[in-house]
Amino acid sequence: MEVAVLFKIAAVGIIVAILNQVLIRSGRDEYTMITTLGGLIIVLMMIIPYIKDLFQYIESVFDL
């Protein structure tokens, strides 16, 4: 896995955490869940290719 991907995931996490704090302080608690869910979806879309590569590697190791 590339180091740049880890930094991107960390950046998304920091941005989501800051947005959540801002939304909570402004009284918009209903939007914090949407923000968190959006951040989770973004990170999952970033790591799906790596999960695919992992499963292909496992298949090649065990000759499935």
ABEGO torsion letter per residue (X at the ends): XBAAAAAAAAAAAAAAAAAAAAAAAAGBAAAAAAAAAAAAAAAAAAAAAAAAAAAAAAAAAAGX
